[in-house]
Amino acid sequence: MVTAIVLIKSERNRIPDLAQKIANMKGVSEVFSVAGRYDLVAIVKVAQNEDLADVVSDAMRDQEGMLETETLIAFRAFSHEEMSAGFDLGLD
């Protein structure tokens, strides 16, 4: 499984519509509206890197109102539960 976080800058008046279109794309698990330098953050989870290119480079790029994206590919996932389990075992 390949997970990517896509940071999105959008035309302000298109944020809600763009968020909904992205949320409906195959491979997109969640879309958040956020404060800061970006307007939206999309979480993409696909089987392989080629599928990531289909979602981000092909499907997202063609959406009206999309100004800019930055894609972060996740190497490793950490959760509170995993970290707590490691400490319970005496791991640092």
Secondary structure, DSSP 8 states (H G I E B T S, - for coil): -EEEEEEEEE-GGGHHHHHHHHHTSTTEEEEEE-SSS-SEEEEEEESSHHHHIIIIIIIITTSTTEEEEEEEE-S----HHHHHHHHHTT--
